[in-house]
């Protein structure tokens, strides 16, 4: 009965996000038909980095390929104590593309949150009103800035959340992370489609300097090492909900790279779990509790069915229902990102997802995590 109640709650929850995704999809179609104005919106692209020599060249090449007049955007890269060749790579790139406005500055640390300090440092130096943040390990689509520009003209919002996806191989760990990010993006888009955004990603986020100043930056959450994205979303929605929008345009999808080991993946997810746990939203906590309870029950169910074999039909039916529910969300989210998700795909990762997500939650409650070679206390 407990599992039945949990599955029913989970089905309603995911059903709402799927409904929200359908509503957001219609917005995307309108945006793709929109004709842009002749006047471009100026942007300051902010990229914090720490020891990203391996990934920076690809990011910089994608910046050089942006279909946007160079005089209408600048790139501010904030060096957070890098010890590799990151700065050298950026300076060489700037010499190769003198038409681009690129600057490298050192991070000014004022808190225990290095990325928040880096973004604050950049915003103080930014020439333009609109700030767009991304990460050093990302790839930007050619019409990225054009998509934001069109959305700003149409909506007049001041805080824009946009889509992020992984560049994955066919390996098991990559495919696991693909399903994971599609579920998170599905919840993100679905929640915006329902009228209240629950999640966002700093790899593809835009807001105005006046809004950042009005919120007093990261002042109320700088004691938390991460969360430059979701805490800002939370603050904006509590004070200026009408200024928040989701850019549901495929031309705005930023691509990043998955973790290469399970150890790194667990550490990343623990960091995400910790910052999510510190959000004020009761709805986020309720969703997290339902998802955790369902996954924990899935792990315990085989032991229960072994002891009470008369319930076997119920257990199998419940597991099939869970797979179908997950598939519907992942398939809907995958359609937006151009990724084909099959039921078999979901089935293969069914128990690994329950195991990893449960372990991450438990680990986040009792341990610290390492991020960018720094130990962060919980």
N, C-alpha and C positions, 0 to 999 in steps of 0.2 A: 504493500500500500504506500509505503514511504517512497519507493522508487517510482511508482505510478504517479504520485503527486509531483515528484521532481521532474519526471519526463513530460508530464502535462504542462507544467510551468515553463520548462525549457522550450517546448513546442510553441507555446503562445509567444514567448519572448522572441525566438528566432522568426516566427511568423510575422511579428510586427516589423522586424528589421527587413525582411523580404518585401513587405508591403511598402516600407519606406524607400527601399532600393528602386522599386517600380516608379514611385513618384519622382525620385531624383533623376531617373533615366529620361523622363520627358523634358526636364530642364536641360539636360545635356544636348538633346536634339535641337532645342531652340538656340542654344549657344553656338552650336556648330554652324548654324545658318546665318548667324549674325554678321553683318558687314561692319568692319572696323572704321572708326573715324580716321581722318587724315592726320590728326594730331596724336602723337604717342604719349603715353604716360611714362615719366622718368622713374627708373627703379635703381635702388642700391642693393646689389646682391651681396649677402653676408655669408661668409664661409669660415667657421672656426675649424682649425686643424691642429693635430698633434701626431707627428710621425706618420704622415700619409704619402711618403714618396712613391709608394707603389701604385696608389690609386689616383693621385693628383693629375698626372698627365692626361688621363682619359676625361676627367672632369673639365680640365682647361680646354681640351679640344672641343668638347661639347659646348663650352661657352663661346669659343671662337666661331662655332657653326650656327649660333643663334640667329634667326631671321628677324633681327631688330636693329635699328640704326644704332651704331656704337655710341653716338653722342647722347643717346637717351638712357644709357645705363652705365653704372660703374660697378666694379667688383672689389670688395674689401675682404681680404683674407687675413684672419687673425691667428697668429702663431702662438699656440699654447705650449710653450716650452719644448718644441721639437728638438730632437738630437740627431735626426737624419738629414737627408738632402732636400727636404721639402721646400725650404726657403729658396735654395739655389734653383730648383726646378721652376718655381714660380717666376723668379727674376729672369731666367732665360726665356721663358714663355713670353713675358711682358716685352722683352727686347724683340722677339720674333713677330709680335703683333702690336706694334706701337699705336695702332689706331684704337685699341681697347684701353679703357681707363682702369688700370689695375693697381691696387696698393696693398702692401703687406705691412701689418702693424703687429707689435707685440701685445699680448694680452695683459691687461691691467687687472690684477687679482685683488678683489676686495671681500671675497666670501669663500665658502667651501665648495662653491658651484662654479667650476672653471668655464663651462660652456655658457652659462648665464653671464658671467663676467665678460667673456669674449664678445657676446652679442651686444652687451651694454657698451663696451669699448667701441665697437664698430658703429653703433647707432649715434654715439656722440660725434663721430667723424663723418657720418653719411651726409652727402650733399642733397639727396633727394628725399621727398616726403614718404614715398613707398619703400618699405624694407621687405626683401624676400630672403628667407633663410634656406639654406640647403647644407648638405654635408660634403666633406671632401671625398668621400667614396661613392659619389652619385654621378649619374649621367643625365644630362638635361635634354629634353626634346627640342627640336628645332624651333617650334612655334610656342615655346614655353611662355616667354614674356608677352607675346601677342595674345595668348589665351587669357592671361591675367588682365591685360589691358582691356580686352573686349568685355570681360566680366565686370570690371570696375565701372566701365561706361554704362553697362546695363543695370547694375544693381545699386551702385553708390554705397556699398559696404566698406568697412575699414579693417576687417579681419577676415582673411580668406584661407580656408583649409583646402588642400589639393591632394590628389591621389599619389600613392607610392607603391611600387612593386619591386620584386626581386628579379635579378637576372640569374636564372637557375639552370643547372645541368640535369641529367636524368638520374643522378645519384640519390640514394635513399634520403640522406640528410637534407639535400637541396629540395627534394619533392616534399618532404615534411614541412620545411620552412615556407614553401610556396603555399601549401594549404593553410598554414598558420597565418601568413600575411593576408591571404584572401579572406579568411574569416574576420580578421581585424579590420580590414578595409571594408568588408561587407557591413560590419557593425557600425563603422564610422559613417559610411554613406547612408546606410539605412536610418541611423539616428538623425542625420541632417534632413533626410526626406520626411521624417516624422515631425520635424520642427525644432529639435533640440540636439545639437551635436554633443556627443559623449567623448569622442577621441579625436586626436589629430597627430600629425607627425612633423617634427621640425625639419625634416628633409625636404618639405614642400609646403611652406607656410609664408603668408604675406600679411603685413599690417602697416598702418601708418605711424610715423613718428609721433604725431600729436596723441594718438590713442595710447601708444606705449608710455608716453609721459603722463597722460591722464590716469593710467593705472599705476603710476609710480614704478614702472619697470617690473623687476622681479623682487621688489622689496619685501613682500609678504611671504615669499617662499625661497629666498636665497639661502636659508639654512638647510634646504634639501638639495643634495648634490646634483640631481638630474630633474627633468620635468620642465625644461624651458618652454615646451610646447603645450602640454595639457593643463598646466597651472595657469598659463596665460589665457587659454581658451576658457577655463573655468572663471577667471576673473572678468573677462570680457562679457561672457554670457550672464553673469550675475549683475553687471552694471550697465552694459550696453547691448542687450540681446539682439536688437534690431540691426546692429552693425556687423553681425556674423554671417558668413555665407560659405557654401561649399562649391568649389569649381569642378563640376562634374563634366569635364571635357577630356577626351582621350589625348588631345594634343598637349595636355598639361601634365601627363603622367611622368613622374621622375622615377628612374630606375636605380636601385642600389644593389649591393651584393650581400648574399647570405653569409652566415658564419660558416667556417670551414671545419669546425670540430664540435662535438657534443659538449665538451667542457666550455668552450667559448659561447655556445648557444645557451646553455643553462645559465651562465653568468649574465648574459644579456637579458634573458627573460626574468631573472631574479631582480635585476635593476628595474625593469619595466613594472614588475609586480610591486616592488617597494614604492615607486612613485604613484602608482594607481591606488595603492592602499592609503596614501596620504591625501587623496582627493577628498573634498568636502561632500561631493555628491552622494546622497544616500542611494540613488538609483544605480550608480556605478557599482557601489559596494554590494547591492542586492544582486545585480547581474553576476558579479564575480562570485558571490556565495552560491548562487544557483549552478553556475558552470562548474565550480569546484566540487559541489556536492554530487552532481551528476557524474562527473569523471571519477570521483572516489568510489561511488556506488558501482560503476561499471567494473572497476578493478576488484571490488569485493564480491560481485555477483557470481562469478564462477564457483567460489568457495561455498556460497550460500546454496547454489543449485546442486552442488555435489552432496551437501547434507540433506537437502530437501528436493529430491529429484521429481516429486510430483508437481513442482513449480517450473519445470523445465520449459514447457510451452510458453509460459508467461515471460520467462527470462529471455528466451530467443526472440519473441515478438517485440519485447521492449528494446532489445539491442538493434533489431532491424529498423524499428521506428526511429531510433536515435541516428542511425546511419542515413536514413532517408531525409530526416530533418537537416542534418549537416550538409548532405549533398545538395539540397535545394538552395541553401544559402551560398555554398561554395560555387555552384554552377551559375547562379545569378551574378555573383561577384566576378567570377571568372569571365563571363560574357563581356563585361565592361572592359576588362584588362586584356581581352583577346586570348585567354587561356582556356583550353578545353579540359574540363574536369569530368571524369566518369565516376560512376558508383564504385567500380572496382578500385579506382584511385583512392577514394575515401575509405573503403573497406580495409585496404592494405595498411593504412596509417591509423586505423581506428583505435587500437589498443596502445600504440606508441604515443599517440596524442594524449590519451587519458593518463598514461604513466608519466610522461614528461611534464604535463601541465600540473598534475597533482604534486609531483616532486618539487617543482618550481615554487608553488605556493607554500609548501611546508618549509622549504629551504629559505624562502624570503622572510619567514617569521623568526628565524633563529640564527641566521648567519649574515656575514657581510659579503660584499662583492667587489671584484676588481674591474675597473673600467679605465681604458687607456693607460694601463700599467700603474694605476693608482688604486690603493685600497680605500674603500668608502665604508664607514661604519654605519650600522643600521640604527 
